Amino acid sequence: MMGDKMLEGLEKCKVCPHECQVNRNKAKVGKCKATDKVRIALYSTHDFEEPCISGEKGSGTVFFSNCNLNCIYCQNYEISQLGKGKDITIEELANIFLKQQEKGLENINLVTPTSYVLQIIEAIKIAKQKGFHIPILYNTNAYDKVETLRLLEGYIDIYLPDLKYAEDSLGLAYSKIQSYFAVATAAIHEMIRQVGMPKLNEKGMIQKGVMIRHLVLPNHITNSKKVLKWIKENLPNEIYVSVMAQYFPTYQAKKVKKLNRKLTKAEWQEIQEYIEKLGIDNGYVQELGEHEEEYVPKWEL
């Protein structure tokens, strides 16, 4: 059967940096709680991603259930932490890709895909045999193994990683994760090796390349500055950066004093001034107080 050899990797799972080594093919679960089944919460048209992703036609999002991080402020916690969703086959996932393409959408946007990389590769193979051809976007928290990302080479056109923390103490406190920064930055370097800097078509839609997202947390402006400084000092100037102000306290963050509020205008102004000081030239910045639907270009493309 197609993909048997690839899916043998689930028998002693090392797909992500946790390397739980559980046998997912026998319904055993590790830290991400995923089995051999592909679990998705929904697939939909997303009109309000960054302009170069959604455009006028929209992005074809596929929201995967479960996550290899345990962020206490996750805005999609019912999906990522509580596993809300339904199990589908690899063939059904391939058909979802094709259905999204038939809608005329700009791309397929794989949201939190890390736990399902092996199944996703097989689904892409099936879909391509049936005429699938639009760009595929890997929308990840960046807690990805370089070895696993290498399996995706040639299958993923656009990488959209978060870079959440430069301070590992925050990764441990807020996402229950060790060594986030080293893992995420190594993953980002591998993504860039594979697909390079963003390449846009004549309509301004990204066709290939890497764009890094960073969500600014209240009371942690220093962490955000360190993230942005690393990007500026370690990556090409052509890199795209999307800096987000959409944080609001949800899930378990309501119990944490430092996280139990939105950003202040002063905090957001400080971040904007720092971006300008660094001279980061490409990307987007959200308007403070607006929802995620309200991405507004801040820098020239």
C-alpha positions in Angstrom: 0.0 0.0 0.0 1.2 3.5 -0.8 3.1 5.1 2.1 3.6 1.9 4.2 7.3 2.5 4.5 6.8 6.2 5.3 4.2 5.5 7.9 6.5 2.9 9.6 8.0 6.0 11.2 4.9 6.2 13.5 5.8 2.8 15.1 8.4 4.5 17.2 7.5 8.1 16.7 10.3 10.6 16.5 8.5 13.1 14.2 9.0 16.1 16.5 11.8 17.1 18.9 10.0 15.3 21.8 10.9 12.0 20.3 8.4 10.2 22.4 9.0 6.9 20.6 5.5 5.6 21.2 3.8 3.3 18.7 1.2 5.6 17.2 0.1 2.8 14.8 -1.2 1.0 17.8 -3.1 4.1 19.1 -0.4 4.9 21.7 0.0 8.7 22.2 2.9 10.9 23.2 3.0 14.5 24.2 1.1 15.7 21.2 -1.7 13.2 21.7 -1.9 12.3 18.0 -2.3 8.7 16.9 -1.8 7.2 13.4 -5.1 8.8 12.3 -5.2 12.3 10.9 -7.4 14.4 13.1 -8.7 17.7 11.8 -11.0 20.3 13.3 -12.1 21.9 10.1 -11.1 23.0 6.7 -12.2 26.4 5.4 -11.5 29.5 3.4 -9.5 32.0 5.4 -9.8 35.5 3.9 -7.8 37.3 6.6 -4.3 35.9 6.7 -1.5 38.2 5.7 -2.4 39.9 2.4 0.2 37.9 0.4 -1.3 34.6 1.7 -5.1 35.3 1.5 -5.3 37.8 -1.3 -8.7 38.2 -2.9 -9.5 34.5 -3.2 -8.6 33.3 0.3 -6.3 30.7 1.8 -7.4 27.1 2.0 -6.8 26.3 5.6 -6.8 22.9 7.1 -6.8 23.0 10.9 -5.1 19.9 12.4 -6.1 18.9 15.9 -3.5 18.4 18.7 -0.1 20.1 19.1 3.4 19.3 20.3 3.4 22.5 22.4 1.1 23.2 25.4 0.8 27.0 25.2 -1.3 28.2 28.1 -2.6 31.2 26.1 -3.5 29.3 22.9 -6.4 31.0 21.1 -7.3 27.7 19.5 -6.9 25.6 22.6 -10.0 23.5 22.1 -8.4 22.2 18.9 -4.7 22.2 19.9 -4.9 21.2 23.5 -8.3 19.4 23.9 -8.1 17.6 20.6 -11.4 18.8 19.2 -11.9 17.4 15.7 -12.6 14.2 13.8 -10.3 11.5 12.4 -10.0 11.2 8.6 -8.0 8.9 6.3 -5.0 10.0 4.2 -7.1 9.7 1.1 -9.7 12.0 2.6 -7.1 14.5 3.4 -5.9 14.4 -0.2 -9.4 15.0 -1.4 -9.7 18.0 0.9 -6.7 19.5 -0.8 -8.3 18.9 -4.2 -11.6 20.4 -3.0 -9.8 23.5 -1.7 -8.1 23.8 -5.1 -11.4 23.5 -6.9 -12.7 26.5 -5.0 -10.0 28.6 -6.7 -8.2 29.4 -3.4 -4.6 30.8 -3.4 -3.0 27.9 -1.5 -3.4 25.1 1.0 -2.6 26.3 4.5 -1.7 23.5 6.8 -2.3 24.8 10.4 -0.3 23.0 13.2 0.7 20.2 10.9 3.9 18.9 12.7 2.3 15.8 14.3 1.0 14.6 10.9 4.0 15.3 8.6 4.3 11.6 7.5 0.6 11.4 6.6 0.6 14.8 5.0 3.4 13.8 2.6 1.4 10.7 1.5 -1.8 12.9 1.0 0.2 15.3 -1.1 1.5 12.5 -3.3 -2.1 11.2 -3.8 -3.4 14.7 -4.6 -0.7 15.5 -7.1 -1.5 12.3 -9.0 -5.0 13.7 -9.4 -3.9 17.1 -10.6 -3.2 19.1 -7.5 -0.9 22.0 -8.2 -1.4 25.1 -6.0 1.2 26.2 -3.4 1.2 24.4 0.0 1.9 26.4 3.1 3.3 24.8 6.3 1.9 26.9 9.2 3.8 25.8 12.3 4.9 26.7 15.8 8.5 25.9 14.6 9.1 23.2 17.2 10.1 21.0 14.3 13.0 18.6 13.8 15.3 19.4 11.0 15.3 15.8 10.0 11.5 15.8 9.7 11.5 19.0 7.7 13.9 17.5 5.3 11.3 14.9 4.4 9.1 17.8 3.3 11.5 19.2 0.8 9.8 19.4 -2.6 6.4 19.0 -1.0 6.1 22.4 0.8 6.3 25.7 -1.1 5.8 28.2 1.7 6.9 28.0 5.4 5.1 30.1 7.9 6.8 29.5 11.3 6.3 31.2 14.5 9.3 32.4 16.5 7.7 32.7 19.9 10.5 33.0 22.3 14.1 34.0 22.4 14.0 33.4 26.2 13.8 29.7 26.9 12.4 30.4 30.4 9.2 31.7 28.8 9.0 28.6 26.6 9.1 26.4 29.6 6.7 28.5 31.6 4.1 29.2 28.9 4.4 26.3 26.5 5.9 23.6 28.7 8.8 23.2 26.3 12.6 22.9 26.7 15.1 24.6 24.4 12.5 26.2 22.2 14.8 28.9 20.7 17.6 26.6 19.6 15.1 24.1 18.0 13.0 26.8 16.3 15.9 28.8 14.9 17.5 25.6 13.5 14.2 24.7 11.9 13.8 28.2 10.4 17.3 27.9 8.8 16.3 24.6 7.3 13.1 26.1 5.9 15.1 28.9 4.3 17.5 26.4 2.8 14.6 24.6 1.2 12.5 27.4 -0.2 14.5 30.6 0.2 13.2 34.1 0.5 9.6 35.0 -0.4 8.8 35.0 -4.1 5.5 36.8 -5.1 3.6 36.6 -8.3 2.3 39.6 -10.3 -0.7 39.8 -8.0 1.4 40.0 -4.9 0.7 36.5 -3.7 3.5 34.4 -2.2 4.3 31.4 -4.2 7.4 30.2 -2.4 9.6 31.2 0.6 9.6 31.8 4.3 7.7 34.3 6.4 8.2 34.4 10.2 5.4 35.3 12.6 5.9 36.6 16.1 3.1 37.2 18.6 4.0 40.0 21.1 3.0 39.0 24.7 2.1 41.6 27.4 4.9 42.3 29.9 7.4 40.5 27.7 8.6 43.2 25.3 12.2 42.3 25.9 11.6 38.8 24.6 10.0 40.3 21.4 13.0 42.6 20.9 15.4 39.6 21.2 13.4 37.7 18.6 13.4 40.6 16.2 17.1 41.3 16.8 17.9 37.7 16.1 16.0 37.8 12.8 17.7 41.0 11.8 21.2 39.8 12.6 21.0 36.2 11.4 18.7 36.2 8.4 18.8 37.9 5.0 17.2 41.3 4.8 14.7 39.9 2.3 13.0 37.8 4.9 9.3 38.6 5.6 8.3 39.1 9.2 4.7 39.4 10.5 4.4 40.9 14.0 1.1 40.3 15.7 -0.7 42.3 18.3 -3.8 40.1 18.6 -2.9 38.6 22.0 -5.8 38.4 24.5 -5.9 36.3 27.7 -7.6 33.0 27.1 -7.4 29.3 28.3 -5.0 29.1 31.3 -3.4 32.5 30.7 -6.2 34.1 32.7 -4.7 32.6 35.8 -1.2 34.2 35.1 -0.9 37.8 36.3 1.6 38.8 33.6 -0.6 37.3 30.8 -4.0 38.3 32.0 -4.4 41.4 29.8 -4.0 42.7 26.3 -1.0 44.7 25.1 -0.9 48.4 26.1 -0.5 51.1 23.6 2.9 51.9 25.1 4.1 48.4 24.7 3.0 48.2 21.1 4.5 51.6 20.3 7.8 50.4 21.8 7.8 47.4 19.5 7.0 49.5 16.4 9.8 51.9 17.2 12.2 48.9 17.6 11.2 47.4 14.3 11.9 50.8 12.7 15.2 51.1 14.5 16.3 47.6 13.4 15.4 48.4 9.8 13.3 45.3 9.1 12.1 46.0 5.7 9.5 43.4 4.6 6.4 42.1 6.2 3.3 43.1 8.1 2.3 44.5 11.5 -1.1 44.2 13.1 -3.1 47.1 14.3 -3.4 47.1 18.1 -6.9 46.3 19.4 -8.0 44.7 16.1 -8.8 41.1 15.5 -6.5 38.8 13.5 -8.7 39.6 10.5 -7.3 43.1 10.4 -3.7 42.6 9.1 -2.4 45.9 7.8 0.8 46.2 5.8 3.3 48.3 7.7 6.4 48.0 5.5 6.8 48.1 1.8 6.7 44.8 0.0 
